[in-house]
Amino acid sequence: MDTAYRIEEDIIGKKRIPREAYYGIHSARAAENFPITGRRLPPEMIVSMAWIKKACARANRMAGTLEPDVAQAIEQACDEVASGKLHDQFIVDPVQGGAGTSTNMNANEVLANRAAELLGGRPGDHRLVNPNDHVNCGQSTNDVYPTCGKMTLYRLSGTLLQALGRLIRALERKADEFDGVVKMGRTQLQDAVPIRLGQEFAAYAAVLGRERRRMEKARRELLVLNLGGTAVGTGMNAHPAYVSAVVRILSEMTGIPFVQSRDLVDATQNLDGYVAFSSALKGCGVSLSKICNDLRLLSSGPRDGLGEINLPPRQNGSSIMPGKVNPVIPEVVNQIAFRLVGYDATVTLAAEAGQLELNAFEPILFDTLCEGVSQLTRGIETLTVHCVEGISVNRSQCAEALRRSVGVATALCPLIGYDAACAIAREALATRTPVEELVVRKGLLSREAAREALDPGAMTGA
């Protein structure tokens, strides 16, 4: 007999499990069946699962459906997992068939085996603490797993919102710093009319402020849980006292204001809240990508492009061209945004593909959203610290581009008419003569009137 293993049995048959492993046969089969991403469950999701199982154990003890010593041992095991221990025992790939049952059972087995050990038993001996009868008491994957996903996304998105807030404040500081810099505004990449650089940066802060509010609104939907609904939202096999208490207990334990859905069947069937959250995530990425496009354009050159701002140099830009420095930070944020658009498509399809009382595709949905939130958070952090905070302006370049431009001729339309202003603009382009000089030379305006009309600063508004 191989003493390095123990034998466990399920409806499929028997299987060898490493003797000291806290996971069991269900986890081992799932690890074999789903070698999909090569990753394991994110640590934030493992911690969320531990908090949920702890709340369930306490609610069941209060309802009288778990013996106090068993409930206490499960709670202690949950505390250990929540503190970072035993994470190596969560061996199941986050992308899996079975609507998350493998992840739920992985948690049930680890917690049951550790709780049994705390009561004097050994991993694999389910007489003291059983993964299904005790750790999973009053529960189903169908209410535990979505609760775990919502809790994880709520916590992760809190960090995202903090990072986004820091970026908005950094852009607002740059808007103040650059408010006196008048430059040429551009539409469709062509010279338009003057604008202040500070106004451009203030607009970046404004759009991200709206994205932040959209994210906050979508995030609030994550607080509504179907925990207590068990398999299809009817609460089958759950004690009424447990059902009425478990979400309140979870909220008290975590400090997160969770509420139980008024319609547990609806909350078990439908994933529209995740679609809204994914849309907010994508929208934030899209706005960030547009801002990064602008930063790359405004810093282009630096000699033969616009060159109006300088991005902090972060690394060599070429293996062949000496001295070349690329806008690598905006570029990586662009790429994160591209991925978020694809992630949103995945979430949309997963949410649509549910049938009847359950959606089987929550694993790919949660994995996608967790990845998206984490990558966007890190992208925002590097954009803030390694790019935006160090941006400087080339004032002379802005002034020279403004001097050469004929866009200021727009201000002449109310004074000399559109057609005459067009003729001035065409001649200015052809002869490289300043607009002010031409309008005075042709006797259309006095020098004083022309200077006042063509004052670039006055054209940028109050």
C-alpha positions as CSV (number, residue, x, y, z in Angstrom):
1,M,0.0,0.0,0.0
2,D,1.3,3.4,-1.0
3,T,1.4,5.4,2.3
4,A,1.9,8.7,0.3
5,Y,-1.8,8.6,-0.8
6,R,-5.2,8.0,0.6
7,I,-8.1,6.5,-1.4
8,E,-11.3,8.5,-1.8
9,E,-14.5,7.4,-3.6
10,D,-17.3,9.2,-5.3
11,I,-20.1,8.3,-7.8
12,I,-17.5,7.9,-10.6
13,G,-15.3,5.5,-8.6
14,K,-12.1,5.5,-6.5
15,K,-9.1,7.8,-6.8
16,R,-5.8,8.3,-5.1
17,I,-5.3,11.6,-3.4
18,P,-2.0,12.8,-1.8
19,R,-2.4,11.8,1.9
20,E,-1.6,15.3,3.3
21,A,-3.7,17.2,0.7
22,Y,-6.6,19.2,2.0
23,Y,-8.4,19.0,-1.3
24,G,-10.3,15.9,-2.2
25,I,-11.5,13.7,-5.0
26,H,-13.9,16.3,-6.6
27,S,-11.1,18.9,-6.7
28,A,-8.6,16.3,-8.2
29,R,-11.0,15.3,-10.9
30,A,-11.7,18.9,-11.8
31,A,-8.0,19.7,-12.0
32,E,-7.7,16.9,-14.5
33,N,-10.7,17.8,-16.5
34,F,-10.1,21.6,-16.8
35,P,-6.5,22.3,-17.8
36,I,-7.7,25.4,-19.5
37,T,-5.9,28.6,-18.5
38,G,-3.0,27.1,-16.6
39,R,-4.0,29.4,-13.7
40,R,-5.7,28.8,-10.4
41,L,-8.4,30.7,-8.7
42,P,-7.4,34.3,-7.9
43,P,-6.5,34.8,-4.2
44,E,-9.2,37.4,-3.9
45,M,-11.8,34.9,-4.9
46,I,-10.4,32.3,-2.5
47,V,-10.7,34.8,0.4
48,S,-14.2,35.7,-0.7
49,M,-15.2,32.0,-0.6
50,A,-13.7,31.6,2.9
51,W,-15.8,34.6,4.2
52,I,-19.0,33.1,2.6
53,K,-18.4,29.7,4.1
54,K,-17.7,31.2,7.5
55,A,-21.0,33.2,7.4
56,C,-22.9,30.1,6.3
57,A,-21.4,28.0,9.2
58,R,-22.4,30.7,11.7
59,A,-25.9,31.0,10.3
60,N,-26.3,27.3,10.4
61,R,-25.1,27.1,14.0
62,M,-27.6,29.8,14.9
63,A,-30.3,27.8,13.1
64,G,-29.4,24.6,14.9
65,T,-28.4,22.8,11.7
66,L,-24.7,22.5,12.7
67,E,-23.3,21.4,16.0
68,P,-21.4,24.2,17.7
69,D,-18.0,22.4,17.7
70,V,-18.3,21.6,14.0
71,A,-19.4,25.1,13.1
72,Q,-16.6,26.6,15.2
73,A,-14.0,24.4,13.5
74,I,-15.3,25.4,10.1
75,E,-15.1,29.0,11.0
76,Q,-11.5,28.6,12.2
77,A,-10.6,26.9,9.0
78,C,-12.2,29.8,7.1
79,D,-10.2,32.3,9.1
80,E,-7.0,30.6,8.1
81,V,-7.9,30.6,4.4
82,A,-9.0,34.2,4.6
83,S,-5.6,35.1,6.1
84,G,-3.8,33.5,3.1
85,K,-3.2,30.0,4.3
86,L,-3.9,26.8,2.3
87,H,-4.3,28.7,-1.0
88,D,-2.1,26.2,-2.7
89,Q,-4.9,23.6,-2.0
90,F,-7.3,25.4,-4.3
91,I,-6.2,23.6,-7.4
92,V,-9.1,24.0,-9.8
93,D,-8.7,26.2,-12.9
94,P,-11.0,29.2,-12.8
95,V,-12.5,28.3,-16.2
96,Q,-14.5,25.1,-15.8
97,G,-17.7,23.3,-16.7
98,G,-20.3,22.7,-14.1
99,A,-21.3,26.3,-13.3
100,G,-18.7,26.6,-10.6
101,T,-19.4,23.4,-8.7
102,S,-15.7,22.4,-8.9
103,T,-14.7,25.6,-7.2
104,N,-17.4,25.3,-4.6
105,M,-16.4,21.7,-3.8
106,N,-12.7,22.6,-3.8
107,A,-13.5,25.0,-1.0
108,N,-15.8,22.5,0.8
109,E,-13.1,19.8,0.8
110,V,-10.3,22.1,1.9
111,L,-12.3,23.6,4.7
112,A,-13.8,20.2,5.8
113,N,-10.4,18.5,6.0
114,R,-8.8,21.4,7.9
115,A,-11.8,21.6,10.3
116,A,-11.6,17.8,10.8
117,E,-7.9,18.2,11.6
118,L,-8.7,20.9,14.1
119,L,-11.1,18.4,15.8
120,G,-8.4,15.7,16.0
121,G,-9.0,14.0,12.7
122,R,-7.1,13.7,9.4
123,P,-7.7,15.0,5.9
124,G,-9.9,12.5,4.1
125,D,-11.8,11.4,7.2
126,H,-15.3,12.9,6.7
127,R,-16.9,11.4,9.7
128,L,-16.0,14.5,11.8
129,V,-16.6,17.2,9.1
130,N,-18.2,16.4,5.8
131,P,-17.7,18.7,2.8
132,N,-21.3,18.4,1.6
133,D,-23.3,17.8,4.8
134,H,-21.4,20.3,7.0
135,V,-19.4,22.9,5.1
136,N,-22.0,23.1,2.3
137,C,-25.0,22.9,4.7
138,G,-27.9,25.0,3.4
139,Q,-26.1,25.9,0.3
140,S,-25.7,25.2,-3.4
141,T,-23.0,26.1,-5.8
142,N,-25.8,28.2,-7.5
143,D,-26.0,30.7,-4.7
144,V,-22.5,30.4,-3.2
145,Y,-20.5,30.8,-6.4
146,P,-22.3,33.9,-7.7
147,T,-22.0,35.4,-4.2
148,C,-18.3,34.7,-4.3
149,G,-18.0,36.4,-7.7
150,K,-19.9,39.5,-6.7
151,M,-17.9,39.8,-3.4
152,T,-14.6,39.5,-5.3
153,L,-15.6,42.0,-8.0
154,Y,-16.9,44.4,-5.4
155,R,-13.6,44.4,-3.5
156,L,-11.4,44.5,-6.6
157,S,-13.4,47.3,-8.1
158,G,-12.9,49.3,-4.9
159,T,-9.2,49.4,-5.6
160,L,-9.9,50.3,-9.3
161,L,-12.1,53.3,-8.2
162,Q,-9.3,54.5,-5.9
163,A,-6.8,54.3,-8.7
164,L,-9.1,56.0,-11.1
165,G,-9.7,58.8,-8.5
166,R,-5.9,59.3,-8.2
167,L,-5.6,59.6,-12.0
168,I,-8.5,62.1,-12.2
169,R,-6.8,64.3,-9.5
170,A,-3.5,64.1,-11.4
171,L,-5.2,65.3,-14.6
172,E,-6.9,68.1,-12.7
173,R,-3.5,69.2,-11.3
174,K,-2.1,69.2,-14.9
175,A,-5.2,71.2,-16.1
176,D,-4.4,73.9,-13.5
177,E,-0.7,73.8,-14.4
178,F,-1.3,74.2,-18.1
179,D,-4.2,76.5,-18.0
180,G,-2.2,79.5,-19.3
181,V,-0.8,77.6,-22.3
182,V,-2.7,78.6,-25.4
183,K,-2.2,76.3,-28.4
184,M,-3.9,75.2,-31.6
185,G,-7.0,73.0,-31.2
186,R,-7.5,70.3,-33.8
187,T,-10.5,68.5,-35.2
188,Q,-10.1,65.5,-37.5
189,L,-6.3,66.0,-37.1
190,Q,-6.5,69.4,-38.8
191,D,-5.9,72.9,-37.4
192,A,-9.2,74.2,-35.9
193,V,-9.3,77.1,-33.4
194,P,-7.2,78.0,-30.3
195,I,-7.7,76.1,-27.0
196,R,-5.8,76.1,-23.8
197,L,-3.8,73.0,-23.0
198,G,-5.4,73.1,-19.5
199,Q,-8.8,72.9,-21.1
200,E,-7.8,69.7,-22.9
201,F,-6.5,68.1,-19.6
202,A,-9.6,69.3,-17.8
203,A,-11.7,67.4,-20.4
204,Y,-9.8,64.3,-19.7
205,A,-10.5,64.5,-16.0
206,A,-14.2,65.2,-16.7
207,V,-14.8,62.2,-18.9
208,L,-13.0,59.9,-16.4
209,G,-15.2,61.4,-13.7
210,R,-18.3,60.3,-15.6
211,E,-16.8,56.9,-16.1
212,R,-16.1,56.6,-12.4
213,R,-19.7,57.5,-11.6
214,R,-21.0,54.9,-14.0
215,M,-18.7,52.3,-12.4
216,E,-19.9,53.2,-8.9
217,K,-23.6,52.8,-10.1
218,A,-22.9,49.4,-11.7
219,R,-20.8,48.3,-8.6
220,R,-23.8,48.9,-6.4
221,E,-25.7,46.1,-8.2
222,L,-23.0,43.6,-7.0
223,L,-24.3,44.1,-3.4
224,V,-27.6,42.2,-4.2
225,L,-27.0,38.5,-3.4
226,N,-29.0,35.3,-4.1
227,L,-27.3,33.6,-1.1
228,G,-30.0,31.5,0.7
229,G,-31.7,30.6,-2.6
230,T,-29.7,27.3,-2.9
231,A,-30.2,25.5,-6.2
232,V,-32.9,27.5,-8.1
233,G,-33.8,30.3,-5.7
234,T,-36.5,28.4,-3.7
235,G,-34.2,27.8,-0.7
236,M,-34.7,24.1,-0.8
237,N,-32.7,22.2,2.0
238,A,-32.0,25.5,3.8
239,H,-33.4,26.2,7.2
240,P,-35.6,29.3,7.2
241,A,-33.6,30.8,10.0
242,Y,-30.5,30.3,8.1
243,V,-32.0,31.9,4.9
244,S,-33.1,35.0,6.8
245,A,-29.8,35.5,8.6
246,V,-26.9,34.4,6.3
247,V,-26.6,37.6,4.2
248,R,-26.8,39.9,7.2
249,I,-24.1,37.8,8.9
250,L,-21.9,38.0,5.8
251,S,-22.4,41.8,5.7
252,E,-21.5,42.2,9.4
253,M,-18.4,40.0,9.0
254,T,-17.0,41.8,5.9
255,G,-18.3,45.3,6.5
256,I,-19.7,45.3,2.9
257,P,-23.4,46.3,2.8
258,F,-24.7,43.2,1.1
259,V,-28.5,42.7,0.8
260,Q,-30.5,39.6,0.0
261,S,-32.4,39.8,-3.3
262,R,-36.2,40.2,-2.9
263,D,-36.6,37.6,-5.7
264,L,-34.0,34.8,-5.2
265,V,-35.2,33.0,-8.3
266,D,-34.6,36.0,-10.5
267,A,-31.2,36.6,-8.8
268,T,-30.2,33.0,-9.5
269,Q,-31.3,33.0,-13.2
270,N,-30.2,36.4,-14.5
271,L,-26.8,38.0,-14.9
272,D,-27.8,41.4,-16.1
273,G,-25.9,43.1,-13.3
274,Y,-22.7,41.7,-14.6
275,V,-23.4,43.0,-18.1
276,A,-23.9,46.5,-16.7
277,F,-20.7,46.2,-14.7
278,S,-18.8,44.9,-17.7
279,S,-20.2,47.7,-19.8
280,A,-18.9,50.3,-17.3
281,L,-15.5,48.6,-17.3
282,K,-15.3,48.7,-21.1
283,G,-16.5,52.3,-21.2
284,C,-13.8,53.4,-18.8
285,G,-11.2,51.6,-20.9
286,V,-12.5,53.2,-24.1
287,S,-12.2,56.7,-22.6
288,L,-8.8,56.0,-21.2
289,S,-7.7,54.7,-24.6
290,K,-8.9,57.9,-26.3
291,I,-6.9,60.0,-23.8
292,C,-3.8,57.9,-24.4
293,N,-4.2,58.4,-28.2
294,D,-4.1,62.1,-27.5
295,L,-1.1,61.9,-25.3
296,R,0.8,60.0,-28.0
297,L,-0.2,62.5,-30.6
298,L,0.6,65.6,-28.6
299,S,4.0,64.2,-27.7
300,S,4.8,62.9,-31.2
301,G,8.1,63.8,-32.8
302,P,9.6,65.2,-30.7
303,R,11.1,67.2,-33.5
304,D,9.0,66.3,-36.5
305,G,5.6,65.7,-34.9
306,L,3.4,67.9,-32.8
307,G,5.8,67.9,-29.9
308,E,3.6,70.1,-27.7
309,I,4.0,68.0,-24.5
310,N,6.7,65.8,-23.2
311,L,6.0,62.4,-21.7
312,P,8.4,61.1,-19.1
313,P,11.0,58.9,-20.8
314,R,10.7,55.4,-19.4
315,Q,13.0,53.1,-21.5
316,N,14.8,52.9,-24.8
317,G,12.5,52.8,-27.7
318,S,14.4,50.9,-30.3
319,S,17.0,48.1,-30.7
320,I,18.3,49.8,-33.8
321,M,17.5,53.6,-33.7
322,P,19.7,55.5,-31.1
323,G,18.0,57.9,-28.8
324,K,14.5,56.9,-29.8
325,V,12.0,56.9,-26.8
326,N,8.5,55.6,-27.3
327,P,5.2,56.4,-25.5
328,V,5.2,53.0,-23.9
329,I,2.9,53.8,-21.0
330,P,0.0,55.1,-23.1
331,E,0.6,52.2,-25.5
332,V,0.1,49.6,-22.8
333,V,-3.1,51.3,-21.6
334,N,-4.4,51.3,-25.2
335,Q,-3.8,47.5,-25.3
336,I,-5.7,47.0,-22.0
337,A,-8.6,48.8,-23.5
338,F,-8.6,46.6,-26.6
339,R,-8.7,43.6,-24.3
340,L,-11.6,45.0,-22.3
341,V,-13.7,45.4,-25.4
342,G,-13.1,41.7,-26.1
343,Y,-13.8,40.8,-22.4
344,D,-17.1,42.7,-22.6
345,A,-18.1,40.6,-25.6
346,T,-17.3,37.4,-23.6
347,V,-19.4,38.6,-20.7
348,T,-22.3,39.5,-23.0
349,L,-22.3,36.1,-24.6
350,A,-22.0,34.3,-21.3
351,A,-24.9,36.2,-19.8
352,E,-27.1,35.6,-22.8
353,A,-26.4,31.9,-22.9
354,G,-28.1,30.9,-19.7
355,Q,-31.1,28.6,-19.8
356,L,-34.1,28.4,-17.4
357,E,-33.1,28.5,-13.7
358,L,-29.4,28.8,-14.0
359,N,-26.6,30.2,-16.1
360,A,-23.8,27.6,-16.5
361,F,-21.3,30.1,-17.8
362,E,-20.5,32.1,-14.7
363,P,-16.9,30.7,-14.5
364,I,-15.8,32.4,-17.7
365,L,-17.7,35.5,-16.8
366,F,-16.1,35.8,-13.4
367,D,-12.6,35.0,-14.7
368,T,-13.0,37.6,-17.4
369,L,-14.2,40.3,-15.2
370,C,-11.7,39.7,-12.5
371,E,-8.9,39.8,-15.1
372,G,-10.3,42.9,-16.6
373,V,-10.6,44.8,-13.3
374,S,-7.1,43.8,-12.2
375,Q,-5.5,44.7,-15.5
376,L,-7.3,48.0,-15.8
377,T,-6.4,48.9,-12.2
378,R,-2.7,48.3,-12.9
379,G,-2.9,50.1,-16.2
380,I,-4.4,53.2,-14.5
381,E,-1.8,53.1,-11.8
382,T,1.2,53.0,-14.2
383,L,-0.4,55.7,-16.4
384,T,-0.8,58.0,-13.3
385,V,2.6,57.4,-11.8
386,H,4.8,56.8,-14.8
387,C,3.2,59.2,-17.3
388,V,0.6,61.8,-16.3
389,E,2.3,63.1,-13.2
390,G,5.5,63.8,-15.1
391,I,4.1,65.4,-18.3
392,S,5.6,68.8,-19.1
393,V,4.7,71.3,-21.9
394,N,6.8,72.7,-24.7
395,R,5.5,76.3,-24.6
396,S,7.5,77.6,-27.5
397,Q,6.3,74.8,-29.7
398,C,2.7,75.5,-28.8
399,A,3.2,79.2,-29.5
400,E,4.9,78.6,-32.8
401,A,2.2,76.3,-34.1
402,L,-0.4,78.8,-33.0
403,R,1.5,81.6,-34.9
404,R,1.7,79.6,-38.1
405,S,-1.9,78.4,-38.1
406,V,-4.7,80.0,-40.1
407,G,-7.3,78.6,-37.8
408,V,-7.5,82.0,-36.1
409,A,-9.2,83.3,-39.2
410,T,-12.4,81.8,-37.8
411,A,-12.7,84.7,-35.5
412,L,-13.0,87.1,-38.5
413,C,-16.2,85.6,-39.7
414,P,-18.5,87.8,-37.6
415,L,-16.5,90.9,-38.6
416,I,-15.8,90.5,-42.3
417,G,-18.0,87.5,-43.3
418,Y,-17.3,83.8,-44.0
419,D,-16.3,84.2,-47.7
420,A,-13.8,87.0,-47.0
421,A,-12.3,85.1,-44.0
422,C,-11.9,82.0,-46.3
423,A,-10.0,84.1,-48.8
424,I,-7.7,85.4,-46.1
425,A,-7.1,81.9,-44.8
426,R,-6.3,80.6,-48.3
427,E,-3.9,83.4,-49.0
428,A,-2.2,83.0,-45.6
429,L,-1.6,79.3,-46.3
430,A,-0.3,80.0,-49.8
431,T,2.0,82.9,-48.9
432,R,2.8,81.9,-45.3
433,T,1.8,85.4,-44.3
434,P,0.2,85.9,-40.8
435,V,-3.5,86.3,-40.9
436,E,-3.4,89.6,-39.0
437,E,-1.0,91.1,-41.5
438,L,-3.2,90.2,-44.4
439,V,-6.4,91.5,-43.0
440,V,-4.8,94.9,-42.1
441,R,-3.0,95.1,-45.5
442,K,-6.3,94.6,-47.3
443,G,-7.9,97.3,-45.2
444,L,-10.5,94.9,-43.8
445,L,-9.7,95.9,-40.2
446,S,-7.5,98.3,-38.5
447,R,-4.4,97.0,-36.8
448,E,-6.0,97.5,-33.3
449,A,-9.2,95.8,-34.3
450,A,-7.4,92.9,-36.0
451,R,-5.2,92.4,-33.0
452,E,-8.1,92.4,-30.7
453,A,-10.1,90.0,-32.9
454,L,-7.2,87.6,-33.4
455,D,-6.1,87.4,-29.8
456,P,-5.7,83.6,-29.3
457,G,-6.3,83.8,-25.6
458,A,-9.6,85.5,-26.0
459,M,-10.7,82.8,-28.4
460,T,-10.5,80.1,-25.8
461,G,-13.5,81.2,-23.8
462,A,-13.9,82.4,-20.2
